Amino acid sequence: MTMVPPLCSAQRGRSQGARREGPCRCCPFRGRLRRPPDPTPLGAWTTSAADASRQHGSEMGNSSDTADEWLNREAMDTLWNMRNSGLLCDGLLKTSDGGHFPVHKVVMASCSEYFRALFSSRLNRQNQSEVVVYGVSSEALATVVEFAYKRITWVGCENVERLLKAADYLCVLGMLKDCCDFLLSIISPENCISIHSVAKLYNCFDLTDKAYRYLMEHFVEVAKRSEEFLQLDVDDVEAVLSDENLNVVKEESVWKAALRWIEHEPDSRAHHVARLLKCVRTGLVDTNYFVEKIKTNKYVADSEACRPLVIDTLRFLYDLDVVVHNDEVPTPLFVRPRIPHEVMFVIGGWMAGGPTTYIESYDTKADRWIRWTMIAPMHSQRSDACATTHDGYVYITGGFSGDECLSSAERYDPTTDQWTAIASMRYKRSGVGCIGFRDFVYVIGGFNGTTRLFSAEKYNPETNTWTSLPNMYTPRSNFAVAIIDNLVFAIGGFNGESTSNLVECYDPATDQWCEATDMNEPRSALAACVIAGLPNVRDYVHQHRDNLMEEKRQKMLAILSQRSRQLNSDDDRVM
């Protein structure tokens, strides 16, 4: 699939000519899809869900195809060749711009409710062979016809909106899905607003929701980089900035976005500053920033409507304890944290001389810990357990009850606030490693009350069953688990006699453990995490590697130099 950057609106206007077609006025976002800067048509072959397996087969009878798939493709190709030859065609589709397409009615009806109704005897009593399809260009209809026969859509940035319109109008749901999948694959901070607009215009409800969630999740980047954001009207901007799901670490980002939008057209937008300032949770803004950057801003200072909010915010910022501890006063909106996109759970542990079911969560937006007194407790008190997430659930496995090591496991559903006991593991495990990856939850090592364990197992949520895995090379408990390059790493820990620096990894594809490079220092009761996308990763990896390589090179040169001197010395003695 070819990814291309969008053009600015001026470039798009030149590429499309003077004719402009905007989305309907009912859409909350009135952006436009961008066209690629390269005039060469770009696109990607995508297939409908029913024929997704055909996307990767370049030749008829590819070894990965089943016999049924091969025969089905051969039949469709035969019909396509018959259509191109005009053989046994019983229908002719025309467009108002002069397009003529001989077709087999049954093939067109197979992919479209529109054509099924059009060609049915109940609606087409005269059984007309020639039908004019209004509202669709010949180019778009040609793609629809090809999709009907091949279930393949050639979709790219230059034609996706045209195909969406045709697919929606003609009820070709497979093509509609192909276009939506393509748009979702190229979504970015620069185009998510226009994708949301077009998706809503053509009734692509799933894409509409995903594009809006993308906007919420990546709002900071959208506000900084998107030209489409600057083209929104004040109602749209207000709706976005006030949304509880807006993903911002600091409310200062919301104010900066509002200010950028205002300053794009200050003469016509400055009077909206009060509406947009109310969208900012000003009580959560740093006090100095509010006083120096917001209160003294020229648009805020000149607005009478902003003064009540400024006064209320200053009262809150300078009298915070009074507001927080007065439970009789409802929390005003401007000091209420937004819904966090990430929550950290702390589950169980050792407390007051024994294990506990105590649960806390950390709210990243409010920067505070919350005790979950209203949540259903775990079924078992446990310490030295391990928790992980998988497919929207929180899993906790093993641990120590205060009397014995546990083989029990349970999972928490955040949508229902309920803990559910799942099948017990095959072995009791305390100080265990646990991590969710792809379709399974992996549990590794631990202490069974007598000895450290070599064993590992995986849990299948679909069947509620545990399956044994090959043993590790080293028994261990109280170690770290991480996933890199689709491998499950077990790092360090305690082997029953000493703290370990040994590392090994499990490959789910081969169902085998492999020894990895040892750590420099033995470590137990450690933690590990994986950081992706470091901008200065060379400082962490390559520079260290370079130093190691240089050190080895210098040692090798020293050895070679020593050998050379010895050889010369021997030669001198021989002479």
C-alpha positions as CSV (number, residue, x, y, z in Angstrom):
1,M,0.0,0.0,0.0
2,T,1.4,3.4,-1.0
3,M,1.3,6.1,1.7
4,V,1.2,9.6,0.3
5,P,1.2,13.0,2.1
6,P,-1.8,15.3,1.5
7,L,-1.8,18.5,-0.6
8,C,-2.7,21.8,0.7
9,S,-6.1,23.2,-0.3
10,A,-4.6,25.5,-2.9
11,Q,-2.8,22.7,-4.6
12,R,-5.9,20.5,-4.4
13,G,-7.9,23.3,-6.1
14,R,-5.4,23.4,-9.0
15,S,-5.5,19.7,-9.4
16,Q,-9.3,19.5,-9.4
17,G,-10.0,22.6,-11.4
18,A,-12.5,25.3,-10.3
19,R,-15.2,22.8,-9.5
20,R,-15.6,22.3,-5.7
21,E,-17.9,19.8,-4.1
22,G,-18.1,20.1,-0.3
23,P,-19.8,17.6,2.1
24,C,-23.3,18.3,3.2
25,R,-23.8,21.0,5.8
26,C,-25.0,18.5,8.4
27,C,-21.5,17.1,8.8
28,P,-19.8,18.3,12.0
29,F,-16.5,18.5,10.1
30,R,-16.4,20.1,6.7
31,G,-12.9,19.2,5.4
32,R,-12.0,17.6,2.1
33,L,-9.9,14.5,1.3
34,R,-6.5,15.4,0.1
35,R,-5.1,14.2,-3.2
36,P,-1.5,12.9,-3.6
37,P,1.2,15.2,-4.8
38,D,2.4,12.7,-7.4
39,P,0.2,12.9,-10.5
40,T,0.9,9.2,-11.2
41,P,-2.1,7.2,-9.9
42,L,-1.3,5.6,-6.6
43,G,-3.3,3.0,-4.8
44,A,-3.5,-0.4,-3.3
45,W,-5.3,-3.5,-4.1
46,T,-7.7,-4.3,-1.3
47,T,-10.4,-7.0,-1.1
48,S,-13.7,-7.4,0.6
49,A,-13.9,-9.4,3.7
50,A,-15.3,-12.4,2.0
51,D,-12.4,-12.5,-0.5
52,A,-9.5,-11.3,1.7
53,S,-7.6,-14.5,1.0
54,R,-7.3,-13.5,-2.6
55,Q,-5.3,-10.4,-2.0
56,H,-2.0,-12.2,-1.7
57,G,-2.3,-14.7,-4.6
58,S,-0.8,-13.3,-7.7
59,E,-1.3,-16.3,-9.9
60,M,-4.2,-18.6,-10.4
61,G,-3.9,-21.7,-8.3
62,N,-1.4,-20.2,-5.8
63,S,-0.3,-22.9,-3.4
64,S,-1.9,-21.1,-0.5
65,D,-5.3,-21.2,-2.0
66,T,-7.7,-24.0,-1.3
67,A,-9.3,-25.9,-4.2
68,D,-12.6,-24.2,-3.7
69,E,-11.0,-20.8,-3.8
70,W,-9.1,-21.6,-6.9
71,L,-12.3,-22.8,-8.7
72,N,-14.2,-19.8,-7.5
73,R,-11.5,-17.4,-8.9
74,E,-11.4,-19.3,-12.1
75,A,-15.2,-19.1,-12.5
76,M,-15.1,-15.3,-11.8
77,D,-12.3,-14.8,-14.2
78,T,-14.2,-16.7,-16.8
79,L,-17.3,-14.5,-16.3
80,W,-15.1,-11.4,-16.5
81,N,-13.6,-12.5,-19.8
82,M,-17.1,-13.4,-21.1
83,R,-18.3,-9.9,-20.2
84,N,-15.3,-8.3,-21.9
85,S,-16.2,-10.3,-25.0
86,G,-19.9,-9.5,-24.7
87,L,-20.7,-13.2,-24.5
88,L,-24.1,-14.0,-22.9
89,C,-24.5,-10.5,-21.4
90,D,-28.1,-9.8,-20.6
91,G,-27.8,-6.2,-19.4
92,L,-26.3,-2.9,-20.4
93,L,-25.5,-0.2,-17.9
94,K,-25.2,3.4,-19.1
95,T,-24.0,6.6,-17.4
96,S,-25.0,10.1,-18.2
97,D,-21.4,10.9,-19.3
98,G,-21.5,8.3,-22.0
99,G,-20.3,5.1,-20.4
100,H,-21.6,1.7,-21.7
101,F,-21.0,-1.5,-19.7
102,P,-22.4,-4.9,-20.9
103,V,-23.0,-7.1,-17.8
104,H,-24.5,-10.3,-16.6
105,K,-27.4,-9.2,-14.4
106,V,-27.0,-12.0,-11.9
107,V,-23.3,-11.1,-11.3
108,M,-24.2,-7.4,-10.6
109,A,-27.1,-8.5,-8.4
110,S,-24.7,-10.7,-6.4
111,C,-22.8,-7.7,-5.0
112,S,-25.4,-5.0,-4.8
113,E,-28.9,-4.7,-3.3
114,Y,-29.4,-1.8,-5.7
115,F,-28.9,-4.0,-8.8
116,R,-30.7,-6.9,-7.2
117,A,-33.8,-4.7,-6.9
118,L,-33.3,-3.0,-10.2
119,F,-33.2,-6.3,-12.1
120,S,-35.8,-8.2,-10.2
121,S,-39.0,-9.0,-12.0
122,R,-41.1,-7.3,-9.4
123,L,-39.6,-3.9,-10.0
124,N,-38.5,-4.2,-13.6
125,R,-41.7,-5.7,-15.1
126,Q,-40.6,-4.8,-18.7
127,N,-37.3,-6.7,-18.0
128,Q,-35.3,-3.9,-19.6
129,S,-31.8,-4.8,-20.7
130,E,-30.6,-1.2,-20.9
131,V,-30.5,0.9,-17.7
132,V,-29.1,4.4,-17.1
133,V,-27.4,4.7,-13.8
134,Y,-27.7,8.4,-12.8
135,G,-25.4,10.1,-10.2
136,V,-22.4,7.9,-10.9
137,S,-19.5,8.6,-13.3
138,S,-18.5,6.1,-15.9
139,E,-15.1,5.8,-14.2
140,A,-16.7,4.9,-10.9
141,L,-19.2,2.5,-12.5
142,A,-16.4,0.8,-14.3
143,T,-14.8,0.1,-10.9
144,V,-18.1,-1.2,-9.5
145,V,-18.5,-3.6,-12.4
146,E,-15.0,-4.9,-12.0
147,F,-15.6,-5.4,-8.3
148,A,-18.8,-7.3,-9.0
149,Y,-16.8,-9.8,-11.1
150,K,-13.4,-9.9,-9.3
151,R,-14.3,-8.7,-5.8
152,I,-11.2,-6.5,-6.0
153,T,-11.1,-2.7,-5.6
154,W,-8.4,-0.5,-7.0
155,V,-8.5,2.3,-4.4
156,G,-6.1,5.1,-3.9
157,C,-6.1,8.7,-2.6
158,E,-7.1,10.0,-6.1
159,N,-10.3,8.0,-6.3
160,V,-11.4,6.9,-2.8
161,E,-14.1,9.5,-2.3
162,R,-15.5,9.0,-5.8
163,L,-15.7,5.2,-5.1
164,L,-17.2,5.8,-1.7
165,K,-19.9,7.8,-3.2
166,A,-20.7,5.2,-5.9
167,A,-20.5,2.3,-3.4
168,D,-22.9,4.0,-1.0
169,Y,-25.3,5.1,-3.7
170,L,-25.3,1.6,-5.3
171,C,-25.2,-0.3,-2.0
172,V,-22.0,-2.2,-2.9
173,L,-21.1,-3.0,0.7
174,G,-17.9,-4.9,-0.2
175,M,-16.4,-1.9,-2.0
176,L,-17.6,0.4,0.7
177,K,-15.6,-1.6,3.2
178,D,-12.6,-1.7,1.0
179,C,-12.6,2.1,0.8
180,C,-13.1,2.5,4.5
181,D,-10.2,0.1,5.2
182,F,-8.0,2.1,2.9
183,L,-8.9,5.4,4.6
184,L,-8.2,3.9,8.0
185,S,-4.8,2.6,6.8
186,I,-3.7,6.1,5.8
187,I,-5.3,8.1,8.7
188,S,-3.0,10.6,10.2
189,P,-3.1,13.8,12.3
190,E,-3.2,15.8,9.0
191,N,-6.3,14.1,7.5
192,C,-8.3,12.5,10.3
193,I,-10.8,15.4,10.3
194,S,-11.6,15.1,6.6
195,I,-11.8,11.3,6.9
196,H,-14.3,11.7,9.7
197,S,-16.3,14.1,7.5
198,V,-16.3,11.8,4.4
199,A,-17.1,8.7,6.5
200,K,-20.1,10.3,8.0
201,L,-21.3,11.7,4.7
202,Y,-21.3,8.2,3.1
203,N,-22.7,6.4,6.2
204,C,-19.5,4.6,7.1
205,F,-20.4,4.4,10.8
206,D,-17.5,2.3,12.0
207,L,-15.0,4.5,10.2
208,T,-16.7,7.6,11.5
209,D,-16.3,6.3,15.1
210,K,-12.7,5.3,14.5
211,A,-11.7,8.5,12.9
212,Y,-13.2,10.5,15.8
213,R,-11.4,8.3,18.3
214,Y,-8.2,8.9,16.4
215,L,-8.8,12.6,16.6
216,M,-9.3,12.3,20.4
217,E,-6.3,10.1,20.9
218,H,-3.9,12.2,18.8
219,F,-5.4,15.6,19.5
220,V,-2.1,17.3,20.4
221,E,-0.6,16.3,17.1
222,V,-3.8,17.3,15.2
223,A,-3.9,20.7,16.8
224,K,-0.2,21.4,16.0
225,R,0.0,20.0,12.5
226,S,-3.5,19.9,10.9
227,E,-4.5,22.6,8.5
228,E,-8.0,21.0,8.5
229,F,-8.4,21.9,12.2
230,L,-8.0,25.6,11.3
231,Q,-10.8,25.3,8.8
232,L,-13.4,24.1,11.4
233,D,-16.1,26.4,12.5
234,V,-16.4,27.5,16.1
235,D,-19.1,24.9,16.9
236,D,-16.9,22.1,15.8
237,V,-13.9,23.4,17.7
238,E,-15.9,23.9,20.8
239,A,-17.3,20.3,20.6
240,V,-13.8,18.9,20.2
241,L,-12.1,21.0,22.9
242,S,-14.9,20.3,25.5
243,D,-15.0,16.5,24.9
244,E,-14.3,14.5,28.0
245,N,-12.3,12.0,26.0
246,L,-9.8,14.5,24.7
247,N,-6.3,13.0,25.3
248,V,-4.1,15.7,26.7
249,V,-1.6,15.4,29.4
250,K,-1.8,19.1,30.2
251,E,-4.7,21.5,29.7
252,E,-2.2,24.0,28.4
253,S,-2.4,22.1,25.1
254,V,-6.1,22.8,24.8
255,W,-5.6,26.5,25.2
256,K,-2.8,26.5,22.7
257,A,-5.1,24.7,20.2
258,A,-7.8,27.3,20.8
259,L,-5.4,30.1,20.4
260,R,-4.0,28.7,17.1
261,W,-7.5,28.5,15.7
262,I,-8.3,32.0,16.7
263,E,-5.1,33.5,15.4
264,H,-5.7,31.8,12.0
265,E,-8.4,34.5,11.3
266,P,-8.2,36.8,14.3
267,D,-10.5,39.5,13.0
268,S,-13.5,37.1,12.6
269,R,-12.7,34.7,15.5
270,A,-11.4,36.8,18.4
271,H,-14.9,37.3,19.8
272,H,-15.2,33.5,20.3
273,V,-12.4,33.4,22.9
274,A,-14.8,33.2,25.8
275,R,-16.6,30.1,24.3
276,L,-13.3,28.3,23.8
277,L,-11.8,29.3,27.1
278,K,-14.7,27.6,28.8
279,C,-13.6,24.4,27.1
280,V,-10.2,24.5,28.9
281,R,-10.1,23.0,32.4
282,T,-8.3,26.1,33.6
283,G,-8.3,24.9,37.2
284,L,-5.9,22.2,36.1
285,V,-3.5,24.6,34.4
286,D,-0.2,25.5,36.1
287,T,-0.8,28.6,38.1
288,N,2.1,30.6,36.6
289,Y,1.1,29.6,33.1
290,F,-2.5,30.7,33.7
291,V,-1.4,34.1,35.1
292,E,1.3,34.8,32.5
293,K,-0.1,33.2,29.3
294,I,-3.9,33.1,29.6
295,K,-5.0,35.8,31.9
296,T,-2.8,38.4,30.2
297,N,-3.6,37.2,26.7
298,K,-4.8,40.1,24.6
299,Y,-8.0,38.3,23.4
300,V,-8.9,37.3,27.0
301,A,-8.0,40.6,28.5
302,D,-10.3,42.4,26.0
303,S,-13.2,40.1,26.5
304,E,-15.8,40.9,29.2
305,A,-17.2,37.4,28.9
306,C,-13.9,35.9,30.0
307,R,-13.6,37.8,33.3
308,P,-16.0,35.6,35.4
309,L,-14.0,32.4,34.4
310,V,-10.7,34.1,35.0
311,I,-11.8,35.2,38.5
312,D,-13.2,31.8,39.4
313,T,-10.0,30.1,38.2
314,L,-7.8,32.4,40.3
315,R,-9.9,31.8,43.3
316,F,-9.5,28.1,42.8
317,L,-5.8,28.2,42.1
318,Y,-5.0,30.3,45.1
319,D,-7.5,28.7,47.5
320,L,-7.2,25.1,46.4
321,D,-7.5,23.4,49.8
322,V,-10.8,25.1,50.6
323,V,-12.4,23.9,47.4
324,V,-11.1,20.4,47.5
325,H,-12.1,19.6,51.1
326,N,-15.5,21.1,50.9
327,D,-17.6,18.1,49.9
328,E,-20.8,20.1,49.9
329,V,-19.7,22.1,46.9
330,P,-20.0,20.3,43.5
331,T,-16.8,20.2,41.5
332,P,-17.1,22.9,38.7
333,L,-16.3,21.8,35.2
334,F,-13.2,23.9,34.8
335,V,-11.4,21.9,37.6
336,R,-12.8,18.4,36.6
337,P,-10.2,16.1,35.0
338,R,-11.0,14.6,31.6
339,I,-11.5,10.8,31.2
340,P,-8.0,9.3,31.2
341,H,-7.0,7.2,28.2
342,E,-4.7,5.1,30.3
343,V,-5.2,3.9,33.9
344,M,-2.6,2.1,36.0
345,F,-4.0,-0.6,38.4
346,V,-2.2,-1.7,41.5
347,I,-3.8,-5.0,42.6
348,G,-3.3,-6.9,45.8
349,G,0.1,-7.3,47.5
350,W,1.3,-7.6,51.1
351,M,-0.2,-5.2,53.6
352,A,-0.4,-5.0,57.4
353,G,1.2,-8.4,57.8
354,G,-0.7,-10.3,55.1
355,P,-2.0,-10.4,51.6
356,T,-4.8,-8.2,50.5
357,T,-7.5,-7.7,47.9
358,Y,-6.8,-3.9,48.0
359,I,-6.9,-2.2,44.6
360,E,-5.8,1.3,43.6
361,S,-5.7,3.0,40.3
362,Y,-3.7,6.0,39.1
363,D,-5.5,8.6,37.1
364,T,-2.9,10.2,34.8
365,K,-5.1,13.2,34.1
366,A,-5.8,14.1,37.7
367,D,-2.3,13.0,38.8
368,R,-3.8,11.2,41.8
369,W,-4.3,7.7,43.2
370,I,-7.8,6.5,43.7
371,R,-8.8,3.6,46.0
372,W,-11.4,1.4,44.3
373,T,-13.6,0.8,47.3
374,M,-16.6,0.4,45.0
375,I,-15.0,-2.3,42.8
376,A,-15.7,-6.0,43.3
377,P,-12.8,-7.5,45.3
378,M,-10.7,-10.3,43.9
379,H,-11.8,-13.8,44.8
380,S,-8.5,-14.5,46.5
381,Q,-6.2,-12.5,48.6
382,R,-2.7,-12.7,47.0
383,S,0.7,-11.2,47.1
384,D,3.7,-12.0,44.9
385,A,1.2,-12.4,42.0
386,C,1.6,-11.1,38.5
387,A,-0.9,-9.0,36.5
388,T,-1.2,-8.3,32.8
389,T,-3.7,-7.1,30.2
390,H,-5.1,-8.9,27.3
391,D,-8.0,-8.1,25.0
392,G,-9.5,-5.5,27.3
393,Y,-9.3,-7.6,30.5
394,V,-6.9,-7.5,33.4
395,Y,-5.5,-10.9,34.4
396,I,-3.9,-11.8,37.7
397,T,-2.2,-15.1,38.2
398,G,-0.8,-17.1,41.1
399,G,0.7,-15.5,44.1
400,F,0.8,-16.2,47.9
401,S,-2.3,-16.3,50.0
402,G,-0.4,-16.1,53.4
403,D,-0.5,-19.8,53.9
404,E,0.4,-21.3,50.5
405,C,1.3,-20.5,46.9
406,L,-1.7,-20.3,44.6
407,S,-2.5,-21.8,41.2
408,S,-5.7,-19.8,40.9
409,A,-6.2,-17.0,38.4
410,E,-8.9,-14.4,37.7
411,R,-9.6,-11.6,35.4
412,Y,-11.2,-8.2,35.7
413,D,-13.7,-6.7,33.2
414,P,-13.5,-2.8,33.4
415,T,-16.8,-2.5,31.6
416,T,-18.7,-4.4,34.3
417,D,-16.4,-3.8,37.3
418,Q,-16.4,-7.5,38.0
419,W,-13.8,-10.1,38.8
420,T,-14.3,-13.6,37.3
421,A,-12.4,-16.7,38.4
422,I,-10.9,-18.5,35.4
423,A,-9.4,-22.0,35.2
424,S,-6.6,-22.7,37.6
425,M,-3.0,-23.1,36.3
426,R,-1.4,-26.5,36.2
427,Y,1.0,-25.5,38.9
428,K,1.1,-23.3,42.0
429,R,3.2,-20.2,41.3
430,S,4.4,-17.3,43.4
431,G,6.8,-14.7,42.2
432,V,5.6,-15.6,38.7
433,G,6.0,-13.9,35.4
434,C,2.9,-13.2,33.3
435,I,2.3,-11.3,30.0
436,G,-0.5,-11.2,27.4
437,F,0.6,-11.6,23.8
438,R,-1.6,-12.2,20.7
439,D,-4.2,-14.9,21.5
440,F,-2.8,-16.1,24.8
441,V,-1.8,-15.1,28.3
442,Y,1.7,-16.6,29.1
443,V,2.7,-17.6,32.6
444,I,6.3,-18.4,33.3
445,G,8.4,-19.8,36.2
446,G,7.7,-18.9,39.8
447,F,8.0,-20.6,43.2
448,N,5.7,-23.5,44.2
449,G,6.4,-23.4,47.9
450,T,9.3,-25.9,47.6
451,T,11.4,-25.0,44.6
452,R,11.8,-22.6,41.7
453,L,10.1,-23.7,38.5
454,F,11.4,-24.4,35.0
455,S,7.9,-24.7,33.7
456,A,5.7,-22.3,31.7
457,E,2.1,-22.5,30.4
458,K,-0.3,-20.4,28.4
459,Y,-4.0,-19.6,28.8
460,N,-6.5,-19.6,26.0
461,P,-9.4,-17.2,26.9
462,E,-11.6,-18.7,24.1
463,T,-11.6,-22.2,25.7
464,N,-10.7,-21.3,29.3
465,T,-7.9,-23.8,29.3
466,W,-4.2,-23.9,30.2
467,T,-1.6,-25.6,28.0
468,S,1.9,-26.6,29.1
469,L,4.9,-25.0,27.2
470,P,8.5,-26.3,27.0
471,N,10.6,-25.8,30.1
472,M,13.0,-23.0,30.4
473,Y,16.7,-23.7,30.7
474,T,16.9,-22.0,34.1
475,P,14.4,-22.1,37.0
476,R,13.5,-18.7,38.3
477,S,11.1,-16.6,40.3
478,N,10.8,-12.9,40.9
479,F,12.1,-12.1,37.4
480,A,11.0,-9.7,34.7
481,V,9.0,-10.5,31.5
482,A,8.9,-8.4,28.3
483,I,8.1,-8.9,24.6
484,I,10.5,-7.8,21.8
485,D,10.3,-8.8,18.2
486,N,7.5,-11.3,19.0
487,L,9.6,-13.1,21.5
488,V,8.8,-13.5,25.2
489,F,11.9,-12.7,27.3
490,A,12.5,-14.0,30.9
491,I,15.1,-11.8,32.5
492,G,17.1,-12.4,35.7
493,G,15.4,-13.5,38.9
494,F,16.2,-15.9,41.7
495,N,17.0,-19.5,40.9
496,G,16.7,-20.9,44.4
497,E,20.4,-20.4,45.3
498,S,21.5,-17.1,43.9
499,T,20.4,-14.0,42.0
500,S,20.6,-14.6,38.3
501,N,21.9,-12.6,35.3
502,L,20.6,-15.2,32.8
503,V,18.2,-14.3,30.0
504,E,16.2,-16.5,27.7
505,C,13.4,-16.1,25.3
506,Y,10.4,-18.1,24.1
507,D,9.4,-18.1,20.4
508,P,5.6,-18.8,20.1
509,A,6.1,-19.6,16.4
510,T,8.5,-22.5,17.0
511,D,7.4,-23.3,20.6
512,Q,11.0,-23.3,21.8
513,W,13.1,-21.5,24.4
514,C,16.5,-20.0,23.3
515,E,19.3,-18.6,25.5
516,A,19.9,-14.9,25.1
517,T,22.8,-12.8,26.1
518,D,23.3,-12.6,29.8
519,M,22.9,-9.3,31.7
520,N,26.0,-7.5,33.0
521,E,24.8,-7.8,36.6
522,P,22.6,-10.4,38.4
523,R,19.2,-9.0,39.3
524,S,16.2,-10.2,41.2
525,A,12.8,-8.6,42.0
526,L,13.4,-6.4,38.9
527,A,11.2,-4.8,36.4
528,A,11.6,-4.4,32.6
529,C,9.7,-2.4,29.9
530,V,10.0,-2.0,26.2
531,I,10.2,1.6,24.8
532,A,9.5,2.0,21.1
533,G,10.2,5.0,19.0
534,L,13.1,6.6,20.9
535,P,14.2,9.6,18.8
536,N,17.8,9.1,20.1
537,V,17.9,5.3,20.1
538,R,21.5,5.4,18.8
539,D,22.6,7.0,22.1
540,Y,21.2,3.9,23.9
541,V,22.2,1.1,21.5
542,H,24.5,1.9,18.6
543,Q,27.0,4.1,20.4
544,H,27.4,1.4,23.1
545,R,27.8,-1.2,20.3
546,D,30.3,1.0,18.6
547,N,32.3,1.3,21.8
548,L,32.3,-2.5,22.2
549,M,33.3,-3.0,18.6
550,E,36.1,-0.5,19.0
551,E,37.3,-2.1,22.2
552,K,37.4,-5.5,20.5
553,R,39.1,-4.1,17.4
554,Q,41.8,-2.5,19.6
555,K,42.4,-5.8,21.4
556,M,42.6,-7.6,18.1
557,L,45.1,-5.1,16.8
558,A,47.2,-5.5,20.0
559,I,47.2,-9.3,19.6
560,L,48.2,-9.0,15.9
561,S,50.9,-6.5,16.7
562,Q,52.3,-8.8,19.5
563,R,52.2,-11.7,17.1
564,S,54.0,-9.7,14.4
565,R,56.7,-8.7,16.9
566,Q,57.2,-12.3,17.9
567,L,57.5,-13.4,14.3
568,N,60.0,-10.7,13.5
569,S,61.9,-11.6,16.6
570,D,62.0,-15.3,15.6
571,D,63.1,-14.3,12.1
572,D,66.0,-12.3,13.5
573,R,67.1,-15.3,15.6
574,V,67.0,-17.6,12.6
575,M,69.0,-15.1,10.5
